[in-house]
Amino acid sequence: SNKASYNVSSITDNGSGDWTVTWDVDFSTADYEVQVTGSSDVATYAHICNHVIGSQAAGSCRVSSAIAGVGFVDDAGMMVSAFGDE
């Protein structure tokens, strides 16, 4: 399906379950809200944890996806939204 990429210039795959999202227009500071959600396509992996890794920058943030007892995994559907002043 065709997904919109509102204000995202690129996504870098840093490895399994680890991505850097780079914004097209930087936020005014690194103090903006990021929400990360995702889902697994494997029925046995019911509990997925998605979160921001480390400190974020005005122009990018690093996000991850992990399953307890399994480690970092790629999600079937990863969604990132960010809210703040540009």
N, C-alpha and C positions, 0 to 999 in steps of 0.2 A: 504494500500500500504506500501511498505518497504522504509523507508526514511533513508538516511545516517545520522550518528551522529558525524560527523567530530569534534574531540576534545571535545566532551561533555561526561562527565562521568556520570552525573545524572541531573535530573530535579525534583525539589521539588515543590509540589503543596501546596502553602501557603493559599489557599482559592480561592474563585471565582475570576477569572481574575488576579491572582497573583502567579508568579512562580519564583523560584531561579534556575538559570542555573549554574552548576558547571563544570568547565573546567577540562579535563583530564590532560593537561599540562598547568600550570599557565602561564599567560602573565608575562613579565619581570617587569611591573608596573601596576597600576590600570588605567593608562592613555592609553586606547585603544578604538577604535571606535566600538560601538554596534548599529546594525540596527534591528528594530523589526517591523514586518508586520503581518497582520492577516486578517481574513475575518469572517463575521457573516453568519450563515446558516439561519438567519431570515430576510426575505426581508425588513421588516420595519426598521431594524437597518442598515441604509446605511452608517452612519458615525461612524466608530470605531477609537479610539485613542489608539495606542500602544506606550509604552515608558519605559525607564529605571526608576526604583524607587530608589531614594536616591543615595548614592555614591556606586560605584562598587569597588570590590576588584580584585587583580591580579588573584585570583582563582575562582571568581564567579561574577555574576551580577543578580540583581532582576528586573524582567520585569512585566508589567501589561497590561491589556486590559480593556478599559472602553468605554461606550457609553454615550454621553451627555444626561442628563435627566434620565438615567437608572442606571448608576454606573458601577462597575466592573462586567465583564461578561467573561465567557470562550469562546474563539474563536473556530470556526469550523476548522480553519487551522492557527496555530501560527508558525511563522518562525523567528528565531533569527540568525543573523550572526555577527561575531566579527573579527576585523582586528587589528593587532598590533604585536609587537615584543614578542617572547616567550623566 
